Amino acid sequence: MKIALFGGTFDPVHRGHLAVARAAAAKFSLDLIYFAPADIPPHKQKRELTDFRHRFAMLALATAGDPRFVPSLIDAPTGKPNYSVETVRRLKAGLKRSAKLYFIIGMDAFADIATWRDPVALLGECEFIVASRPGYSLGDAAGALPRELRPSPARMAELRKRSSGTIAVSGATIHLLGSVAADVSSTEIRVAAARSSRQLTRLVTPEVAEYIRKEHLYEMGSVRARPAKAR
């Protein structure tokens, strides 16, 4: 069985997230994708996060239509930061030995992978599927790796010519997923919701849009968010 972990704040989950998941599932024949909202993401502490229960509820609504998509509580609130290397290890502990695990991540987040906790160990735990954007190459993904895992300069020059494919180095396998058509940002959604924009359903599923309206999320002056705690 092929399984992927798709982590993030999902504040809120949007059509872009779902498009990436569908593209990854089709490209790599994934059987299940666990969407795991982080309670306290170490790398996103400069702005307030919507309460975990709301983010998880929206994720459950957005993924209900696809049996391959599973909303996961693996990073549910514990009062401690959610480090991906620990999340991956907890997930693997509950899988069969025959299962193959992938980690889905956007290029923007992967660009900082070398600054994550135990990045070399994390990259060795599973294969990474990096959702690309226009203008990025395998060379960009390779350049983001911790220094000890980066390919040689000659190899890097070759990878910069490729906009998709796989990098296999000692201790890491990275697959670059070509740019997905639905380019949506959570920031754009929060702005639309705050302005009561009718374009909200263009950015999120109808069920999520209704939940946002009903719970008055992302409105100006909303008190339903709390700051992420420090590392």
N, C-alpha and C positions, 0 to 999 in steps of 0.2 A: 504493500500500500504506500502511496505517495501522499505525504501530508505537508502542509505549509503553515507556518506561523506568520501572521500579518499583525504586527504591533503598531502602536501609535497612540496619540491622544484621542483621535476620532472626535474632534470637538467643533462641529459634529461630523459624523460619517457622511460622505457625499457620493455623488455619481462617479466622480473620478476614482475613489477608492474601489468601488464596485467594478468599474471598467478594468482597472489594473488586475483585480482578483480574477475576473473572467478571462482576461488575456493570459495570465500566468497559468490558470487551470487548463486552458486549451493548449498552450505551448508545451507544458511539461506533464500533461495528463494527470493532473492532481486529483486525488480522490476527495480530500477534505482540506479546507482552509480554515484555520482557527483565527478569528478576529479577536485580538486581545487588547482592549483599551488599557492604558497604563494609568494607575492612580497617581503616582508621583514620578513623572519622567525626569531623570537627572538633567537632561539637556534642554528642558523647556520650563524654566522657572522665572522668566521675566514678565509673564503675564498670568492673569488669573485663569484657572481652568473651571469649566462647568462641572458641577458635582458629578462624581463617578456614576451614581445611579441613573442620572439623566443620559449620560453618554452611552452607558450600557443599554438602556432601554431603546434609545434611537438605533443602536447597532442591531439589536434583536429585531426591530421592525424592518430595518433595511435589508437584512439577510434572510428574512423568512421565506422568500420566494425561491431560493436556490438550496437544494438539499446538500450541496457540497460546502456551503458556508455555515460555520458554527460560531456563534458568539461565545467567547470564553471568559471565565472569571479567574483565570490563572494569575492575573495581576491585580486582583481585587484589593481594596484597601487593607493595609497592614500597619500603616504609619511609617513605613520605610520606603526609600526610593526603589523603583523597579529597574533593576539592571538586567539587560537582555541576556547576558551569559547565564544568569541564574534562572531566568524564565525558561530559556531553551533547555537547560538541564532538568528542570522540573517537568517540562513537557515530555522530554525523552524518557524520563524514568517511568512514565505511564504507557509508553508505546511498546509494541512488540519489536524484537530485535530485527525482524525483517523489514520494518517500516523505514522508509527513506524520508528524511526531514529537510525541508527548505525554509528559508527565512525571506519573506517578501519585504522589500524596502524601497523607498524612492531614492533617486540619485541625490537629491538635496540632503537627505539624512545620511546616506552612505558616504558622502564627501567628508563627514566628520568621524567615520568609523574608527580611525586610529586614536581618537580621544576618548573612546568608550572604555568602560571597565574591562580589563583583560581582553583586548581586541583579538590578539592572536589565538587565545583559547576559544573565544566565541566563533571565530572564522573556521576553526577546526571542528566545531561541534556539528555543523550542518552546511549545506550548500546555500549560497545566497542568490536570490533572484532580484536584480536591481532594475526597477522601472525607470527607463531613461526619459530624457526630454530632447527636443530637437537641438541639434548642435553638439550633443555629447557623444563620446566614443568609448570603446573599451579601454583606451588609454587613460581616460579620465577616471574610470573605475579602478584601474590598476594603480594609478597615481595616488588614490585615496587609501590604499592598503598601508598597514604599518610598514615602516622602512625595511624591516628584516624580511618581509614577504614580497616586496616589489620586484618585478621583472627587471632584467638588465636594460640599459638605455637602448640597445638595438631592438630588443623585444618591445619596449615601450613605443618606439617610433613606428613599429609595424601595427601595434594595437590602436594607435591614434587614427589609423586609416579605416577602422572597422566600427560601424555604428550598432552592431549587434554581434552575438556570439558568446563564447565562453573563454574565461581565463582560468587555467589550471596551473597553480603554482604549489610549491611544497607547503602544505598546511592550509590551503584555501582553494575553493572552486567558486567562481563568480560567473553568473549568467546575466548578460545584459539583455533585458527585455525591451524591444523597440518601443518608441513613443506611442502612447495610447491616446486615442482621439479625444476622450473626455478630459479636458484640462480645467479642473476646478480647484479652487483653494478654499480652505475652511475660513480664512479671513474674509473672502468675498461673500461667503454665506452669512457670516456674522454681521457684516455691514448691511446686507440685503434685509436680514431679519430686523435689525435695529431701525431700519427705515420703512418697515412694513411693505417691502417690495413684493409685487406680484410675481416677480421672477424667481421666487424661492423654489418653486417646484421644478424649475429648470436646472437647479443645482443639486437638489436632494430628491429622494423619492417622495411621492405624495404622503405616505404614512409618516415620514420623518418631518415633513413640512407641517403637517397637522399637529404633530407632537410639539414642535417648536412653538407654534401659535398657542396651543392649549396651555402649555407650561410657561408661556411668556419668557422663553429663553432668548438670550442675546439682545434683549431690549435695553435701551439706554437707561442706566441707573439700576439695572437688575441686581438683586442681592443673591441670586441663585448660583453664584460662582464663588470659589475660594482660591486663595493663592497656593501655588505649588510650594511645598516645603523645600528648604535648602538641602543640599547633599550632605 
